[in-house]
């Protein structure tokens, strides 16, 4: 019910954001260290566990003899 309004609002806001000037380096004080990239963090792969489990269940279900 609210989806069309949300999409229109997001479109308006994204156009406003695109009109902004890019930030100048060092403009907002000290820059924060971004840290380790996401693909190098062990917890980033926890989301693969349900996907791999589902894939295993499908493959084992298809390969079992009736």
Backbone as CSV, one residue per row, in Angstrom:
resi,resn,N_x,N_y,N_z,CA_x,CA_y,CA_z,C_x,C_y,C_z
1,UNK,0.816,-1.187,0.000,0.000,0.000,0.000,0.867,1.261,0.000
2,UNK,1.948,1.254,0.771,2.810,2.429,0.858,3.979,2.366,-0.112
3,UNK,4.137,1.263,-0.839,5.288,1.085,-1.716,5.397,2.171,-2.778
4,UNK,4.345,2.536,-3.493,4.500,3.593,-4.502,4.969,4.917,-3.901
5,UNK,4.450,5.247,-2.719,4.865,6.497,-2.077,6.328,6.442,-1.644
6,UNK,6.747,5.297,-1.175,8.136,5.135,-0.761,9.070,5.237,-1.961
7,UNK,8.691,4.612,-3.065,9.519,4.680,-4.269,9.632,6.111,-4.799
8,UNK,8.529,6.837,-4.797,8.557,8.232,-5.253,9.414,9.072,-4.319
9,UNK,9.270,8.868,-3.017,10.082,9.610,-2.049,11.569,9.312,-2.242
10,UNK,11.915,8.045,-2.440,13.312,7.680,-2.651,13.862,8.295,-3.937
11,UNK,13.045,8.375,-4.970,13.469,8.981,-6.221,13.760,10.468,-6.031
12,UNK,12.876,11.169,-5.318,13.073,12.599,-5.067,14.331,12.832,-4.238
13,UNK,14.513,12.050,-3.200,15.671,12.224,-2.322,16.960,11.887,-3.060
14,UNK,16.952,10.837,-3.883,18.177,10.474,-4.599,18.576,11.558,-5.589
15,UNK,17.604,12.216,-6.197,17.933,13.327,-7.101,18.548,14.494,-6.334
16,UNK,18.053,14.757,-5.126,18.629,15.820,-4.305,20.061,15.483,-3.905
17,UNK,20.305,14.225,-3.581,21.646,13.811,-3.168,22.618,13.906,-4.338
18,UNK,22.166,13.560,-5.542,23.035,13.620,-6.717,23.443,15.039,-7.064
19,UNK,22.636,16.029,-6.667,22.953,17.424,-6.943,24.011,17.988,-6.000
20,UNK,24.291,17.304,-4.911,25.283,17.791,-3.956,26.683,17.709,-4.532
21,UNK,27.531,18.620,-4.088,28.923,18.595,-4.511,29.644,17.485,-3.767
22,UNK,30.656,16.877,-4.412,31.413,15.858,-3.688,32.190,16.495,-2.538
23,UNK,32.379,15.781,-1.453,33.102,16.355,-0.319,34.579,16.544,-0.651
24,UNK,35.139,17.610,-0.126,36.574,17.865,-0.306,37.336,17.001,0.688
25,UNK,38.507,16.508,0.305,39.275,15.668,1.234,39.657,16.438,2.497
26,UNK,39.460,15.840,3.621,39.819,16.448,4.897,38.876,17.537,5.350
27,UNK,37.775,17.708,4.673,36.854,18.785,4.996,36.150,18.570,6.322
28,UNK,35.895,17.341,6.693,35.117,17.065,7.893,35.983,16.607,9.052
29,UNK,37.165,17.077,9.127,38.029,16.693,10.233,38.782,15.413,9.939
30,UNK,39.171,14.751,10.999,39.957,13.531,10.866,39.137,12.428,10.208
31,UNK,39.745,11.723,9.259,39.063,10.643,8.569,39.173,9.356,9.380
32,UNK,38.122,8.551,9.371,38.080,7.315,10.128,38.683,6.193,9.286
33,UNK,39.452,5.331,9.918,40.036,4.177,9.252,38.918,3.203,8.887
34,UNK,38.800,2.799,7.616,37.710,1.909,7.224,37.847,0.494,7.767
35,UNK,39.030,0.098,8.187,39.210,-1.232,8.755,39.437,-2.287,7.693
36,UNK,39.257,-3.529,8.092,39.479,-4.669,7.218,38.343,-4.752,6.198
37,UNK,38.647,-5.052,4.925,37.563,-5.220,3.947,36.596,-6.327,4.368
38,UNK,35.351,-6.201,3.964,34.299,-7.115,4.414,34.610,-8.558,4.027
39,UNK,35.126,-8.778,2.818,35.373,-10.155,2.385,36.524,-10.815,3.128
40,UNK,37.242,-10.075,3.945,38.315,-10.655,4.752,37.892,-10.881,6.200
41,UNK,36.669,-10.516,6.534,36.164,-10.712,7.891,35.475,-12.070,7.972
42,UNK,35.782,-12.870,9.000,35.183,-14.204,9.096,33.659,-14.192,9.212
43,UNK,33.086,-13.235,9.904,31.631,-13.210,10.086,30.879,-12.865,8.805
44,UNK,31.584,-12.375,7.788,30.917,-12.063,6.526,30.426,-13.324,5.840
45,UNK,31.020,-14.465,6.148,30.659,-15.714,5.485,29.608,-16.521,6.252
46,UNK,29.150,-16.022,7.378,28.124,-16.720,8.152,26.820,-16.806,7.352
47,UNK,26.542,-15.809,6.533,25.340,-15.818,5.710,25.334,-16.923,4.668
48,UNK,26.493,-17.488,4.370,26.561,-18.582,3.402,26.109,-19.914,3.985
49,UNK,26.085,-20.039,5.301,25.736,-21.309,5.935,24.324,-21.763,5.548
50,UNK,23.284,-20.930,5.660,21.950,-21.402,5.258,21.862,-21.723,3.766
51,UNK,22.560,-20.951,2.942,22.534,-21.199,1.507,23.185,-22.535,1.184
52,UNK,24.331,-22.805,1.794,25.014,-24.072,1.568,24.197,-25.245,2.108
53,UNK,23.542,-25.055,3.245,22.697,-26.108,3.801,21.537,-26.418,2.851
54,UNK,20.894,-25.381,2.323,19.790,-25.567,1.396,20.268,-26.266,0.120
55,UNK,21.407,-25.858,-0.386,21.973,-26.498,-1.566,22.271,-27.966,-1.300
56,UNK,22.815,-28.267,-0.138,23.094,-29.653,0.239,21.813,-30.476,0.297
57,UNK,20.753,-29.908,0.885,19.492,-30.620,0.999,18.884,-30.891,-0.379
58,UNK,18.975,-29.939,-1.268,18.433,-30.132,-2.616,19.210,-31.206,-3.364
59,UNK,20.539,-31.103,-3.311,21.367,-32.088,-4.025,21.183,-33.481,-3.434
60,UNK,21.140,-33.604,-2.122,20.975,-34.929,-1.514,19.568,-35.474,-1.797
61,UNK,18.568,-34.636,-1.887,17.223,-35.074,-2.212,17.104,-35.539,-3.651
62,UNK,17.849,-34.895,-4.534,17.790,-35.282,-5.945,18.600,-36.542,-6.244
63,UNK,19.616,-36.816,-5.438,20.495,-37.948,-5.726,20.092,-39.211,-4.987
64,UNK,19.134,-39.156,-4.083,18.710,-40.353,-3.359,17.884,-41.241,-4.284
65,UNK,18.097,-42.540,-4.173,17.304,-43.506,-4.941,15.968,-43.738,-4.236
66,UNK,14.845,-43.690,-4.971,13.538,-43.892,-4.329,13.276,-45.317,-3.909
